[in-house]
Amino acid sequence: MTFMSVVEVWDLLRVDLDHKNKSEPIFKLKTMKRLSLILAFLTIGFAAFAQDATTKVEAAGGAEMDFETEVIDYGTITQNADGVRTFKFTNTGSQPLIISNAKGSCGCTVPTWPKKPINPGETGEIKVKYATNRLGPINKSVTVNSNAAGGTKVLRIKGNVIEKKTTPTKEASEMAPIAK
């Protein structure tokens, strides 16, 4: 493949209005060259765009989020028990860590996260509150968006909420004798 000057490229892309019979092989050859050239430019453009996007992700790195654990098991808890648990992490990177958002997989899982940057070597906490008024198994996720390498981290909570046992109360019966 040889490099072409701008004039040669323009000549290939220019429509040949003087050519009378469009079905002749010379026209087909020019059309194929034009299409090939257009496809080549598009391919190069897309490849350059893809490399640019990869560079941006790598440039955003520098901060690293290292969690003590990425899954918290509530175990078996009773209805309306304390549903707050804490994910602890350390910024092991070389740049300040900024958490832009943390979102639970449903409205029953509400995370809170540090709004200030976490400097390299410092620790932080993401608290997750699960609505324990709901009975049954817990299997929820919290998606954390930050400037750390990878950008997104998914944390999980699991467990089981059972009904709170109450002590039965005796009701006075109509047939029971009343003490005087």
KACOR-V249177 format. One record per residue. RES is the residue in one letter. SS is DSSP state (a for helix, b for strand, c for the rest). OMEGA is omega as a letter, one per 30 degrees, with the letter a starting at -180 (* if undefined). D_FIRST is the distance of its C-alpha to the first C-alpha in Angstrom with 1 decimal. Layout:
RES/SS/OMEGA/D_FIRST
RES/SS/OMEGA/D_FIRST
This chain:
M/c/a/0.0
T/c/l/3.8
F/c/a/6.8
M/c/l/9.3
S/c/l/13.0
V/a/a/15.5
V/a/l/17.0
E/a/l/14.0
V/a/l/13.6
W/a/l/17.4
D/a/l/17.4
L/a/a/15.3
L/a/a/17.7
R/c/l/20.8
V/c/a/23.1
D/c/a/23.9
L/c/a/27.7
D/c/a/28.6
H/c/a/27.1
K/c/a/30.3
N/c/a/29.3
K/c/a/26.9
S/c/l/26.8
E/c/a/25.2
P/a/a/21.9
I/a/l/20.2
F/a/l/21.2
K/a/l/19.9
L/a/l/16.5
K/a/l/16.5
T/a/l/18.0
M/a/l/15.5
K/a/l/12.6
R/a/a/15.0
L/a/l/15.8
S/a/a/12.4
L/a/l/11.8
I/a/l/15.3
L/a/l/15.0
A/a/l/12.0
F/a/l/14.3
L/a/l/17.2
T/a/l/15.9
I/a/l/15.1
G/a/l/18.5
F/a/l/20.3
A/a/l/19.0
A/a/l/20.1
F/a/a/23.4
A/a/l/24.1
Q/a/l/23.6
D/a/l/25.9
A/a/l/28.5
T/a/l/28.6
T/a/l/29.1
K/a/l/32.0
V/a/l/33.7
E/a/a/33.5
A/a/a/34.7
A/c/a/37.7
G/c/a/38.8
G/c/l/41.3
A/b/l/44.2
E/c/l/45.2
M/b/a/47.9
D/b/a/49.7
F/b/l/52.4
E/c/l/55.6
T/c/l/55.2
E/c/l/52.9
V/b/l/55.5
I/b/l/59.2
D/b/l/61.7
Y/b/a/64.7
G/b/l/66.5
T/b/a/69.3
I/b/a/70.7
T/b/l/73.4
Q/c/l/73.0
N/c/l/72.9
A/c/l/72.4
D/c/a/70.4
G/c/a/66.8
V/b/l/65.2
R/b/a/63.0
T/b/l/60.9
F/b/l/57.4
K/b/a/57.3
F/b/l/54.1
T/b/l/53.0
N/b/a/50.2
T/c/a/48.7
G/c/a/45.7
S/c/a/45.4
Q/c/l/45.4
P/c/l/48.1
L/b/l/47.9
I/c/l/48.2
I/b/a/49.1
S/b/a/48.2
N/b/l/49.7
A/b/a/51.5
K/b/l/52.2
G/b/a/54.4
S/c/l/53.4
C/c/a/56.5
G/c/a/59.3
C/c/a/61.5
T/b/a/59.3
V/b/l/59.3
P/b/l/57.5
T/b/a/58.3
W/c/l/56.0
P/c/a/56.2
K/c/l/55.0
K/c/l/54.8
P/c/l/52.0
I/b/a/52.7
N/c/l/52.0
P/c/a/50.5
G/c/a/53.2
E/c/l/55.4
T/b/l/56.3
G/b/a/56.6
E/b/l/57.9
I/b/l/56.9
K/b/a/60.0
V/b/l/59.9
K/b/l/62.9
Y/b/l/63.2
A/c/a/65.8
T/c/l/68.2
N/c/l/70.3
R/c/l/68.0
L/c/l/69.2
G/b/a/66.9
P/b/l/63.9
I/b/l/61.6
N/b/a/57.9
K/b/l/56.1
S/b/l/53.1
V/b/a/52.4
T/b/a/48.9
V/b/l/48.5
N/b/a/45.7
S/b/l/45.2
N/c/l/42.8
A/b/l/42.9
A/c/a/39.8
G/c/l/39.0
G/c/a/40.9
T/b/l/43.1
K/b/l/45.9
V/b/l/48.1
L/b/a/51.7
R/b/l/54.1
I/b/l/57.9
K/b/l/59.9
G/b/a/63.5
N/b/l/66.3
V/b/l/68.9
I/b/a/72.3
E/c/a/75.2
K/c/l/77.7
K/c/l/80.9
T/c/l/84.0
T/c/a/87.6
P/c/l/89.5
T/c/l/92.4
K/c/l/95.7
E/c/l/96.9
A/c/a/100.7
S/c/a/101.8
E/c/a/104.6
M/c/a/106.5
A/c/l/106.4
P/c/l/109.6
I/c/a/109.5
A/c/l/110.8
K/c/*/113.6
